[in-house]
Amino acid sequence: MFAKTLRTDLKPFIAGFCTCAFLFYVVTMAFRIKPESVYSSIRNSDPIGCHADEKLSSDKFSKSPETVRDLAGKVSHHTRTVGDHAGVLSDHAVAVGDHNGTVGDHAGTVGDHAGTVGDHTGTVSDRAGTVSDRIQRVLFHGNGSYNLHSNLRNKDSFLQYGQDKYISNIFGSKRNGFFVEIGAYDGQFLSNTLLLEMKNNWTGLLIEAIPHMFSLIASVNRNCYAINCCLGYTNTSLTFTIAGMISSADAVMTAQHRNRINRERSKNDKTYNKPVTVQCYSLLDVLYVIGTKKVDYFSLDVEGAELYILESIDWNHIDIDVFTIETDQHRDKIMSFMKDHGYKWLTHLTGDDIFSKHTG
């Protein structure tokens, strides 16, 4: 009875045990894991959490190829982005290169301008050469035959009041001096320099603005240079009113001198009171062609243009010892100008004042 009862009571237990064993077997086979690992997992962690983590991990690994592809895509995208940035950097590099090129171009431009400056410097030199060439073409030098009027030969003075003798006495026995005479007229009548030339072997430069008067100078053939121009500033010109010995430049002519020209008009001179325009050169340019900057004696008689010519002289480069200056007009200004430039007044001789450079 007892054994029957025991067998009856154990039936549910045995059935449950078998069921659990079966389920355990199924689970073990399904996951293909060893029982001890399952037991270890059950002992060390929550079965639900463990399987959840394993599922998540499995999902991650199962999806890893896609993830890698996505990451690869992202990497590729980033690579493209980096490439784009690299491209931008490259563009900037190109831009910098362009700017460098631009700087180079500007540098080249500066170089071109520098070259242009050099060219202009050369041009100045060329212009100076051109001026010298023009002066040389119109500069005349006589042969010393002295084709003088018969009544002027063998005279000890060629001036009405002996001014040339006074100048000759200033220089004494000085020979081979150099003179400049502006307003030379015909080169012989009332010349301030002819005596020095014939007596003491001087030479120099005669300047006459009126063309037909200059042709008379050339015909005399003095032993000196002569040029048909007005003295003043190079590359300028002045218009003169022709009036014989009192011809004058219109730009500096006073009303008083104009009235004098009108009063003394010669009916026999067809050129009288006619205008003529004459090229001007600086004294320095003309002396440069001749090859000197030293002037022993300077005679200035230009009917009112004296102060204009004095102001045009390059006093820093030309050395002049003695002046004879007609001072009928602007005398006070001329006296002051000469004093300011280091000259002492010597005497006044019939319309002319004589000045000598201070020497101590």
C-alpha positions as CSV (number, residue, x, y, z in Angstrom):
1,M,0.0,0.0,0.0
2,F,2.8,2.3,1.0
3,A,4.8,1.4,-2.1
4,K,1.8,2.0,-4.3
5,T,1.2,5.3,-2.6
6,L,4.9,6.3,-3.1
7,R,4.7,5.5,-6.7
8,T,1.6,7.4,-7.1
9,D,3.1,10.5,-5.4
10,L,6.4,10.4,-7.4
11,K,4.7,10.4,-10.7
12,P,4.2,14.2,-10.9
13,F,7.7,14.8,-9.7
14,I,9.2,12.4,-12.2
15,A,7.2,13.9,-15.0
16,G,8.3,17.4,-14.0
17,F,11.9,16.4,-13.8
18,C,11.8,14.7,-17.2
19,T,10.2,17.8,-18.6
20,C,12.9,20.1,-17.2
21,A,15.6,17.7,-18.4
22,F,14.2,17.7,-21.9
23,L,13.9,21.4,-22.0
24,F,17.5,21.8,-20.8
25,Y,18.6,19.5,-23.5
26,V,16.7,21.4,-26.1
27,V,18.1,24.7,-25.0
28,T,21.6,23.3,-24.8
29,M,21.5,21.9,-28.3
30,A,19.9,25.0,-29.6
31,F,22.7,27.3,-28.4
32,R,25.4,24.6,-28.7
33,I,27.0,25.6,-25.5
34,K,28.4,23.5,-22.8
35,P,26.3,23.1,-19.7
36,E,29.0,24.4,-17.5
37,S,29.2,27.7,-19.4
38,V,25.4,28.0,-19.0
39,Y,25.8,27.3,-15.4
40,S,28.6,29.8,-15.1
41,S,26.5,32.4,-16.8
42,I,23.5,31.7,-14.6
43,R,25.8,32.0,-11.5
44,N,27.5,35.2,-12.6
45,S,24.9,37.3,-14.2
46,D,21.2,37.9,-14.8
47,P,20.0,35.4,-17.4
48,I,17.8,37.9,-19.1
49,G,20.4,40.7,-19.2
50,C,23.0,38.3,-20.4
51,H,20.9,37.0,-23.3
52,A,19.9,40.6,-24.1
53,D,23.5,41.7,-24.3
54,E,24.3,38.6,-26.4
55,K,21.4,39.4,-28.7
56,L,22.5,43.0,-29.0
57,S,26.1,42.0,-29.7
58,S,24.9,39.4,-32.2
59,D,22.8,42.0,-33.9
60,K,25.8,44.4,-34.1
61,F,28.0,41.7,-35.6
62,S,25.3,40.5,-37.9
63,K,24.9,44.0,-39.1
64,S,28.6,44.8,-39.1
65,P,29.1,44.5,-42.9
66,E,26.5,47.1,-43.5
67,T,27.9,49.2,-40.7
68,V,31.4,48.9,-42.1
69,R,30.0,49.9,-45.5
70,D,28.2,52.9,-43.9
71,L,31.3,53.8,-42.1
72,A,33.3,53.3,-45.2
73,G,30.8,55.6,-46.9
74,K,31.2,58.1,-44.2
75,V,35.0,57.8,-44.4
76,S,34.7,58.2,-48.1
77,H,32.5,61.2,-47.5
78,H,35.0,62.6,-45.1
79,T,37.7,61.7,-47.5
80,R,35.9,63.6,-50.1
81,T,35.4,66.5,-47.7
82,V,39.0,66.4,-46.9
83,G,39.7,66.2,-50.6
84,D,37.4,69.2,-51.1
85,H,39.2,71.0,-48.4
86,A,42.4,69.9,-50.0
87,G,41.0,71.2,-53.2
88,V,40.1,74.4,-51.6
89,L,43.6,74.6,-50.1
90,S,44.9,73.8,-53.5
91,D,42.7,76.6,-54.9
92,H,44.0,78.9,-52.2
93,A,47.5,77.7,-53.1
94,V,46.7,78.5,-56.7
95,A,45.2,81.8,-55.6
96,V,48.3,82.5,-53.5
97,G,50.3,81.5,-56.6
98,D,48.2,83.9,-58.6
99,H,48.8,86.6,-56.1
100,N,52.4,85.8,-56.1
101,G,52.2,86.0,-59.8
102,T,50.4,89.3,-59.4
103,V,53.1,90.5,-57.1
104,G,55.6,89.3,-59.6
105,D,53.7,91.1,-62.3
106,H,53.6,94.2,-60.1
107,A,57.3,93.7,-59.4
108,G,57.8,93.4,-63.1
109,T,55.7,96.6,-63.6
110,V,57.8,98.4,-61.1
111,G,60.8,97.1,-63.0
112,D,59.2,98.4,-66.1
113,H,58.7,101.8,-64.5
114,A,62.2,101.7,-63.2
115,G,63.2,101.0,-66.7
116,T,61.0,103.8,-67.9
117,V,62.7,106.1,-65.3
118,G,66.0,104.9,-66.7
119,D,64.7,105.6,-70.2
120,H,63.6,109.1,-69.1
121,T,67.0,109.6,-67.6
122,G,68.4,108.6,-70.9
123,T,66.0,110.9,-72.6
124,V,67.2,113.9,-70.5
125,S,70.7,113.0,-71.7
126,D,69.4,112.7,-75.3
127,R,67.7,116.0,-75.0
128,A,71.0,117.6,-73.8
129,G,72.7,116.0,-76.7
130,T,70.0,117.3,-79.0
131,V,70.4,120.8,-77.7
132,S,74.1,120.6,-78.1
133,D,73.6,119.3,-81.7
134,R,71.3,122.2,-82.5
135,I,73.7,124.7,-81.0
136,Q,76.6,123.2,-83.0
137,R,74.7,123.5,-86.2
138,V,74.2,127.3,-85.7
139,L,77.4,128.1,-84.0
140,F,79.9,129.9,-86.2
141,H,83.6,130.5,-85.8
142,G,85.4,133.0,-88.0
143,N,88.8,132.6,-89.5
144,G,90.3,135.8,-88.1
145,S,90.5,137.7,-91.5
146,Y,88.8,140.7,-89.9
147,N,86.9,142.2,-92.9
148,L,86.4,145.5,-91.1
149,H,85.1,148.8,-92.5
150,S,88.0,150.8,-93.8
151,N,87.4,153.6,-91.2
152,L,87.7,151.0,-88.4
153,R,91.1,149.6,-89.3
154,N,94.1,150.4,-87.1
155,K,92.1,152.1,-84.4
156,D,93.0,152.0,-80.7
157,S,89.3,152.1,-79.7
158,F,86.1,151.1,-81.4
159,L,83.8,152.9,-79.1
160,Q,82.6,156.5,-79.0
161,Y,83.6,157.2,-75.5
162,G,86.5,154.8,-75.1
163,Q,84.8,152.2,-72.9
164,D,86.8,149.4,-74.5
165,K,90.0,151.1,-73.5
166,Y,88.8,151.3,-69.9
167,I,88.1,147.5,-70.0
168,S,91.4,146.8,-71.6
169,N,93.1,148.7,-68.8
170,I,91.3,146.6,-66.2
171,F,92.9,143.5,-67.6
172,G,96.2,145.2,-68.4
173,S,98.5,143.0,-70.4
174,K,96.3,139.8,-70.0
175,R,96.4,137.8,-73.1
176,N,94.3,135.0,-74.5
177,G,91.3,135.9,-72.4
178,F,87.7,134.9,-73.1
179,F,84.8,137.3,-73.6
180,V,81.0,137.1,-74.1
181,E,79.3,140.0,-75.9
182,I,75.5,139.9,-76.1
183,G,73.8,142.4,-78.4
184,A,76.9,142.3,-80.7
185,Y,75.1,144.1,-83.6
186,D,77.3,143.7,-86.7
187,G,80.4,142.6,-84.8
188,Q,82.5,145.8,-85.4
189,F,80.7,149.1,-85.0
190,L,80.6,150.1,-81.3
191,S,81.9,146.6,-80.3
192,N,83.1,146.3,-76.7
193,T,85.3,143.3,-77.4
194,L,87.0,143.9,-80.7
195,L,89.9,145.7,-79.2
196,L,90.7,142.9,-76.7
197,E,90.6,140.4,-79.5
198,M,92.9,142.3,-81.9
199,K,95.2,143.8,-79.3
200,N,95.6,141.0,-76.8
201,N,94.7,137.9,-78.8
202,W,91.5,137.3,-76.9
203,T,88.7,135.1,-78.3
204,G,85.1,134.6,-77.2
205,L,81.5,134.5,-78.1
206,L,79.3,137.0,-80.0
207,I,75.5,136.6,-79.6
208,E,73.1,138.5,-81.8
209,A,69.3,137.7,-82.0
210,I,68.4,139.6,-85.2
211,P,69.1,137.3,-88.2
212,H,70.1,139.9,-90.8
213,M,72.5,141.5,-88.3
214,F,74.1,138.2,-87.5
215,S,74.9,137.7,-91.2
216,L,77.0,140.8,-91.0
217,I,78.9,139.4,-88.0
218,A,79.7,136.3,-90.0
219,S,80.9,138.3,-92.9
220,V,83.5,140.1,-90.7
221,N,85.2,136.8,-89.8
222,R,86.5,137.7,-86.4
223,N,88.6,135.1,-84.6
224,C,85.8,134.0,-82.2
225,Y,82.5,132.2,-82.0
226,A,79.2,133.7,-83.0
227,I,75.7,132.5,-82.8
228,N,72.3,133.8,-83.9
229,C,70.0,133.3,-80.9
230,C,68.6,135.0,-77.9
231,L,70.1,134.3,-74.6
232,G,67.8,133.1,-71.9
233,Y,66.3,129.7,-71.2
234,T,66.9,126.7,-73.5
235,N,63.9,125.5,-75.5
236,T,62.1,128.8,-75.3
237,S,61.8,131.6,-77.9
238,L,61.3,135.3,-77.9
239,T,59.7,137.6,-80.5
240,F,61.8,140.8,-81.3
241,T,60.7,144.0,-82.9
242,I,63.4,144.9,-85.4
243,A,64.6,148.5,-85.0
244,G,68.2,148.7,-86.0
245,M,70.5,149.1,-83.0
246,I,67.5,149.5,-80.7
247,S,65.8,146.2,-81.6
248,S,64.3,144.6,-78.5
249,A,62.3,141.6,-77.3
250,D,58.6,142.3,-77.0
251,A,58.3,140.4,-73.7
252,V,60.6,142.8,-71.9
253,M,60.0,145.9,-73.9
254,T,58.8,148.9,-71.8
255,A,56.3,151.5,-73.1
256,Q,59.1,154.0,-73.1
257,H,61.3,151.9,-75.4
258,R,58.3,151.2,-77.7
259,N,57.7,154.9,-78.1
260,R,61.4,155.4,-78.9
261,I,61.2,152.7,-81.6
262,N,58.1,154.5,-83.1
263,R,59.9,157.9,-83.1
264,E,63.1,156.6,-84.7
265,R,61.4,154.5,-87.4
266,S,63.5,154.5,-90.5
267,K,61.6,154.9,-93.8
268,N,64.5,153.4,-95.7
269,D,64.6,150.1,-93.7
270,K,61.8,147.8,-94.8
271,T,62.4,145.5,-91.9
272,Y,62.0,148.3,-89.3
273,N,59.3,147.6,-86.7
274,K,58.8,144.1,-88.1
275,P,58.6,141.1,-85.7
276,V,60.9,138.1,-85.7
277,T,60.8,135.1,-83.5
278,V,64.2,133.7,-82.3
279,Q,65.2,130.5,-80.6
280,C,66.7,130.9,-77.1
281,Y,69.5,129.0,-75.4
282,S,71.0,129.3,-72.0
283,L,74.5,130.7,-71.7
284,L,75.6,127.5,-69.9
285,D,74.4,125.3,-72.9
286,V,76.3,127.4,-75.4
287,L,79.4,127.6,-73.3
288,Y,79.2,123.8,-72.8
289,V,79.4,123.3,-76.6
290,I,82.4,125.7,-76.8
291,G,84.1,123.9,-73.9
292,T,84.5,126.6,-71.2
293,K,82.7,127.9,-68.1
294,K,85.2,130.7,-67.5
295,V,84.4,134.2,-68.8
296,D,86.8,137.0,-68.2
297,Y,84.7,139.8,-69.6
298,F,80.9,139.9,-70.2
299,S,79.4,142.8,-72.3
300,L,75.6,143.0,-72.0
301,D,73.7,145.5,-74.2
302,V,70.2,144.3,-75.2
303,E,67.9,147.3,-75.0
304,G,65.9,146.5,-71.9
305,A,66.4,142.8,-71.6
306,E,69.5,143.0,-69.4
307,L,67.8,141.9,-66.1
308,Y,66.0,139.1,-67.8
309,I,69.3,137.7,-69.1
310,L,71.1,138.2,-65.8
311,E,68.4,136.2,-64.1
312,S,68.8,133.3,-66.6
313,I,72.5,132.8,-66.0
314,D,73.5,129.7,-64.0
315,W,75.7,131.4,-61.5
316,N,76.7,128.2,-59.8
317,H,78.4,126.9,-62.9
318,I,79.7,129.9,-64.8
319,D,82.5,132.1,-63.5
320,I,82.5,135.7,-64.8
321,D,85.0,138.3,-63.7
322,V,84.0,141.7,-65.2
323,F,80.7,143.0,-66.5
324,T,79.8,146.0,-68.7
325,I,76.0,146.4,-68.5
326,E,73.8,148.9,-70.2
327,T,71.6,150.3,-67.5
328,D,69.4,152.9,-69.2
329,Q,66.5,150.8,-68.1
330,H,66.0,149.0,-64.7
331,R,69.3,150.5,-63.3
332,D,68.3,150.2,-59.6
333,K,67.3,146.6,-60.0
334,I,70.4,145.7,-61.9
335,M,72.7,147.5,-59.3
336,S,71.0,145.5,-56.5
337,F,71.2,142.2,-58.4
338,M,74.9,142.5,-59.1
339,K,75.6,143.4,-55.5
340,D,73.6,140.4,-54.3
341,H,75.7,138.2,-56.6
342,G,79.1,139.3,-55.2
343,Y,80.0,142.1,-57.6
344,K,81.3,145.6,-56.8
345,W,80.5,148.6,-58.8
346,L,83.5,150.2,-60.5
347,T,82.2,153.1,-62.6
348,H,79.5,154.5,-64.9
349,L,80.4,155.2,-68.5
350,T,77.7,156.9,-70.7
351,G,74.8,154.5,-70.2
352,D,76.9,151.5,-69.0
353,D,77.8,150.4,-65.5
354,I,81.0,148.3,-65.0
355,F,81.2,145.7,-62.3
356,S,84.0,143.4,-61.0
357,K,83.8,140.3,-58.9
358,H,84.9,140.7,-55.3
359,T,88.2,138.8,-54.9
360,G,88.7,138.8,-51.1
